[in-house]
Amino acid sequence: MSVARTLTVQVDLPWSIQNEAPPDPAAVGLELRLLWLIEQVRVHRLGVGKAAELAGVPRAAFMRTLGEHGVPVIDYPADELDREIVHLGLG
């Protein structure tokens, strides 16, 4: 069993809403982590299952979140799909 490695990043975010308390840093950190994982799926660095695991959410919930952010759950290039259809004799 491998040990999970982590990277800690500090990010300065602007906060200029007057008369309102800043958000909880832990909540912002969780949101940024989720957004980073979504981006990793979008650019094909992580698969949906692994990203869901790293996010600590069920795969179906992560897939729903991907959809909410406009990231396709199934990202099969059209040319590969065409080749597959021809290979299977379906087209």
C-alpha positions in Angstrom: 0.0 0.0 0.0 1.5 3.4 -1.0 1.5 6.4 1.2 -0.4 9.4 -0.2 1.8 12.4 -0.8 0.5 15.9 -0.4 1.5 19.4 -1.5 0.6 22.3 0.7 0.0 25.6 -1.2 -0.6 29.0 0.3 -2.7 31.3 -1.8 -3.5 34.9 -1.1 -7.0 35.8 -2.2 -8.4 39.3 -2.3 -11.2 40.1 0.1 -12.9 43.5 -0.4 -16.5 43.0 0.6 -17.0 45.5 3.4 -19.1 44.8 6.5 -18.9 41.0 5.8 -16.8 38.5 7.5 -14.3 36.7 5.3 -15.1 33.1 4.5 -13.7 30.3 6.6 -10.2 29.4 5.2 -10.8 25.7 5.6 -14.0 25.9 3.5 -12.1 27.9 0.9 -9.3 25.3 0.9 -11.8 22.5 0.3 -13.5 24.4 -2.5 -10.1 25.2 -4.2 -9.1 21.5 -3.8 -12.3 20.4 -5.5 -11.8 22.9 -8.3 -8.2 21.8 -8.8 -9.4 18.2 -9.1 -12.1 19.1 -11.6 -9.4 20.8 -13.7 -7.2 17.8 -13.5 -10.0 15.7 -15.0 -10.7 18.3 -17.6 -7.1 18.3 -18.9 -6.9 14.5 -18.6 -4.3 14.3 -15.8 -6.7 12.3 -13.6 -9.5 9.9 -14.2 -13.0 10.5 -12.8 -12.7 7.7 -10.3 -9.3 8.8 -8.9 -10.4 12.4 -8.7 -13.5 11.4 -6.8 -11.4 9.4 -4.4 -9.0 12.3 -3.8 -12.0 14.6 -3.3 -13.4 12.2 -0.7 -16.8 12.0 -2.4 -18.7 9.2 -4.1 -18.0 8.9 -7.8 -21.6 9.7 -8.8 -21.5 12.9 -6.7 -18.2 13.9 -8.3 -19.6 13.2 -11.8 -22.5 15.5 -11.0 -20.1 18.2 -9.9 -18.2 17.8 -13.2 -21.4 18.3 -15.1 -22.2 21.4 -13.0 -18.8 22.8 -14.1 -19.2 21.9 -17.8 -16.6 19.1 -17.7 -17.8 16.0 -19.7 -17.8 12.8 -17.7 -17.3 10.8 -20.9 -14.7 12.5 -23.1 -14.2 10.2 -26.1 -12.7 12.0 -29.1 -14.9 11.9 -32.2 -12.2 10.4 -34.5 -11.6 7.5 -32.0 -15.4 6.9 -31.8 -15.6 6.8 -35.6 -12.7 4.3 -35.8 -14.3 2.1 -33.1 -17.6 2.1 -35.0 -15.9 1.1 -38.2 -13.9 -1.6 -36.4 -17.0 -3.0 -34.8 -18.8 -3.0 -38.2 -21.5 -0.7 -37.0 -21.0 2.1 -39.5 
